């Protein structure tokens, strides 16, 4: 094997190793299990753990629209 071929093969091997390293570093972190995600409750006063004493129709509609970007349509 000539010196020229040896340099070429070493460069090729280094390129594959560098590509493998970059691919491993660029992968996103694994997502946490769904068990750790918070529970999302249905809208409404009855579904709250500690409901407020005064609850009117505006509060109900606001609770139903949260976290949507659009407010209730009856303004």
C-alpha positions as CSV (number, residue, x, y, z in Angstrom):
1,X,0.0,0.0,0.0
2,X,1.4,3.3,-0.9
3,X,1.6,6.3,1.4
4,X,-0.9,8.2,-0.8
5,X,-3.5,5.4,-0.4
6,X,-2.9,5.3,3.4
7,X,-3.5,9.0,3.8
8,X,-6.7,8.8,1.7
9,X,-8.1,5.9,3.8
10,X,-7.2,7.6,7.1
11,X,-8.9,10.8,5.9
12,X,-12.0,8.8,4.8
13,X,-12.2,7.0,8.2
14,X,-11.8,10.3,10.0
15,X,-14.6,11.8,7.9
16,X,-17.0,9.0,8.8
17,X,-16.0,9.3,12.5
18,X,-16.7,13.0,12.4
19,X,-20.0,12.5,10.7
20,X,-21.1,10.0,13.3
21,X,-20.1,12.3,16.1
22,X,-22.0,15.2,14.6
23,X,-25.1,13.1,14.1
24,X,-25.1,11.9,17.7
25,X,-24.6,15.5,19.0
26,X,-27.4,16.9,16.8
27,X,-30.1,14.5,17.9
28,X,-32.8,16.1,20.1
29,X,-33.1,14.9,23.7
30,X,-35.6,12.2,24.3
31,X,-39.1,13.4,25.4
32,X,-40.1,12.8,29.0
33,X,-42.7,10.1,29.6
34,X,-46.3,11.1,29.4
35,X,-46.8,10.3,33.0
36,X,-44.8,13.4,34.0
37,X,-47.0,15.7,31.9
38,X,-49.6,17.6,34.0
39,X,-53.2,16.6,33.8
40,X,-55.4,18.9,31.8
41,X,-58.8,19.3,33.4
42,X,-62.1,19.9,31.5
43,X,-63.4,23.4,31.6
44,X,-65.9,24.5,34.3
45,X,-66.2,25.3,37.9
46,X,-67.1,21.8,39.0
47,X,-63.8,20.5,37.6
48,X,-61.6,22.7,39.7
49,X,-59.8,21.5,42.7
50,X,-60.5,24.7,44.7
51,X,-63.4,26.5,42.9
52,X,-64.1,30.2,43.5
53,X,-67.2,31.2,45.4
54,X,-68.5,33.6,42.8
55,X,-68.6,32.2,39.3
56,X,-70.7,33.8,36.5
57,X,-71.1,33.3,32.8
58,X,-68.1,35.5,31.9
59,X,-65.9,33.4,34.1
60,X,-67.2,30.2,32.6
61,X,-66.6,31.4,29.0
62,X,-63.1,32.7,29.9
63,X,-62.3,29.3,31.5
64,X,-63.6,27.5,28.4
65,X,-61.4,29.6,26.1
66,X,-58.2,29.4,28.0
67,X,-55.4,28.9,26.8
68,X,-56.7,29.7,23.3
69,X,-55.6,32.9,21.8
70,X,-59.2,33.9,20.8
71,X,-61.4,35.4,23.5
72,X,-65.1,34.5,23.9
73,X,-67.1,35.9,21.0
74,X,-69.9,37.6,22.9
75,X,-68.2,40.9,23.8
